[in-house]
């Protein structure tokens, strides 16, 4: 099949504007929270929660014939499973004998195994693995866009309202505790927003894109800026731009949306890394 012309790509973007807008919203919220994920060195938590959320979507596939909410609102099942994982990971101080990384790794492995089992046993079958990995954002409709907008808007509102608290308790917890902040409570809230974001995003954007949004734009922002606000702005701009360009390339070459989006993020990260190296050399 020959590639589309750019005029046909623009028409495709217009026809799929609901999916494009949802992708931009997902990119914006994931890249914002991703700055905390990278700076707090909890990238593996993000990976594990993404896989747990994927297991929740697969569980919804399995329960769909018998459970109306799983059929009509699979995101509800995914959200419940993901938040359960968040609550388990929040108890990282419960056992000094078991390192936190071990528990996260076990959670990832169990979620991966359950995902395969649920998909194999569900009526939809193994073909759904591709959709789980790559997402199906091109087929997103107006009602789905409203759901994504509400969930991502709520998460961004929480982060806007409590930006100071998240920043203080994340990067100077001892000082925050001396000032009366409940560090564990704020950390739990941060992880809950991460879980909600992943659960809301993965059904549409897919595992690969969501994890890329959580990591690559944040690292790009950290390469070119030092203060938190500019880092977040660069991270968000990188994710949204990569979504638009990647979406257009996916239409042009008839590809899944995730690979070209990740390719654009990789180019942006490479350029940011080169810029940071040039700055160091100049200094």
Number of C-alpha atoms within 10 A of each C-alpha: 5 7 12 15 12 13 10 13 19 15 12 17 18 12 12 18 17 21 24 22 19 27 26 20 23 30 29 27 27 31 32 28 25 28 25 24 22 18 14 11 11 14 17 15 24 23 22 25 30 27 28 31 32 30 28 28 29 30 24 26 23 22 20 19 13 9 12 12 15 21 16 11 13 21 24 17 22 28 22 16 21 29 21 16 22 24 14 14 20 18 12 15 11 11 9 8 7 11 11 17 14 10 15 21 15 12 20 21 15 15 22 16 13 19 22 18 16 21 23 17 15 19 14 14 15 15 10 17 18 13 17 22 21 22 25 19 27 23 11 20 14 12 10 15 20 13 14 21 17 11 20 24 15 16 22 19 12 14 20 11 11 13 12 11 16 19 16 17 20 19 13 11 18 13 13 17 14 9 9 8 16 14 20 15 12 18 17 16 17 21 24 20 23 27 28 23 25 31 31 23 29 28 25 28 29 24 24 18 26 28 24 22 30 29 24 23 33 30 21 28 28 24 20 20 17 10 10 13 12 14 22 24 18 22 31 28 19 24 33 26 18 25 30 18 15 23 27 22 22 19 22 19 15 13 14 21 24 24 17 21 25 21 14 20 26 17 13 20 22 14 15 19 18 14 14 17 13 11 11 9 8 7 6
